[in-house]
Amino acid sequence: MRSAATLIGPAEMTERVLRNEGKVHAMGRYLLLAISLVLASPAWAKSDSQSLGVWKNPQNSVHVRAERCGNQMCGVVVWANDKAKADAKRGGTNNLVGMNLFRDFTQEKPGVWRGRVFVPDMNRTFSGRVTMLDHNRLEGRGCLTGNIGCRSQTWTRLN
């Protein structure tokens, strides 16, 4: 007998898994937002500044400032559109702007970071990975568990 994943394909299975969580768009938006923080791996090692830049997600609905937090990287929401704020509020996060969503991000190897991301509208924390594509772009990838329910996005540096 064939599994559901074989019959419907990996992309549709991933979407179904996320829908079962009831948060398909939220997970993609916030999890990868969080992952996007690990954005400036070369800058972190060389910069004297605490800030490592502000990054926007592909929908331009959230902007995150990456900054040093001790020997690690964290990310604070500095701007969000009304829909992103409303989604977060439904999940129990009243003040999305100013929230530290990215925790414990450490450099795994040059250009690759791993850490934990708090997703406000799901009230859950996930692990994620960020890979620098170049100085102004990074790819964030996050999964619900293992390699199930994974999403990737390319984020762009604003400054």
N, C-alpha and C positions, 0 to 999 in steps of 0.2 A: 504494500500500500504506500502511496506517495504522501509525503508530508504537505501541510498547508503551504509551507515556504516554497516547496518545489512547484506546486500548482499555481501560485499567484506571483511568485518572484520576490526577490529580496526587498525591492523598493516598496512594493505594496505591503509586504509583511511588516516592514519597519513602520510604515504609516499606521497600520492597524494596531501594532503594539503601542505606539504613542497615543493613538486615539483611545485605547483602552485605559490609558492613564488619564484621559480627558484633557490633555494639555499639549496637543501636537504643536501648535504655534508657540506656546509659551516656552516649552523646552528648547526649541530651536533658537528662539530669540534670546532668552536669558542665559541659557547654558553656554551658548557660543559667544554671547556677549562677554560672559565671564572669562571664558577661555581666551578671548581676544586680548586680554590684558597682558598677557605674557608676550607682548608685542615687540618690545625693543631689546631683545637679548643683547646685541652688541652695545646698545646705549647704556644698559644697566651696568655693565662692567666698566664703562669708560666715563660716564657722566658724573659730574659733581652735584648735580641737581637731584632733588628727591623725585621730581616728576619725570616720567618717561614718555610723555606725550598723551594726547587725547585721540581716541580712536572711535570711528563710527561703524555701526553694523551696516549690512547691505541695504536695509530698508530705511536707514537714517532715522530710526525711531529712538535710538539710545546712543548717548556718547559717554565714554568711560575714560577717566584719567588713570593711567597706570603710574604707580609710584612705589618706591622702596618701602618695605615694612621690615626693618631689621635686615636680615640676610636673605629675605624673600621678596616676592613681588605681590602687590595687592592691587585692586582696581575699585575705584569709587565712581559711582554714577554722578556725572556733572550736569546732564541734561537728558530729559526723556519727553517724548510727545504725550499728548493726553491719553491716547489709547494704551500706551505702555504703562502709564501711571495707573489707569483704571484696572488693567489686568493684574498688576501687582497688588493693588488694594483689595481686589476680590480674593487674592490668595492670603491676605492678612498683613501685607506690608503697606502701611499708610504713607510712608515717606520714601519713595524710591530714590529720588535725588538725594545724594549724600550717603547712600547706603554702600557699605563695603561688601561687594558681592564675591570677590575673588580672594581666596585664602590659600596660604601655604604653597604658592607657585615657586618652584625651584627649577634651576636649569638642569636638564637631563644630559644634554650635550649641546655643542654650539648650534644656536638657532632653534632649539627645541626645549619647551618648558612643560612641566606637568604640575597640576594643583587641584584644588577643590573649589567648586563654584556653588554658591547659594542661589537657588532659583526662587525668587519671591512669590510668584503666583502659584507655585507648587508647594512651597514651604518645605523644600527638600534640598539636599546637597548632593552634587554629582562630581565625579572626577573628570578631568578634561586635559587636553593637550593643545598647545599652540606651536605652530611652526612658522618661522619667518620666511616669507617668500622673497622679499627684498626690503629695503629700508622703509617703504611706505605701505606695504601690504603684508598681511599675515593670514594664515588659515587656522581657524579654530575648529576643533573636533571634540564632540562629547557624545557619550553613550549612556543610556539608562543603566545598563549593567553589562559587563563584559563587552562583547561586540554586538549587542542587541539594541535596537533603537538608536543607532548612531546618526548624527547630523554633522555636516561641515558647512562652514561659511568663510568667505574672504572678507576681512575687515580692512578699512583704509584709514591711514593716519590723517588727522585733521591738523595737528601741529606737533 
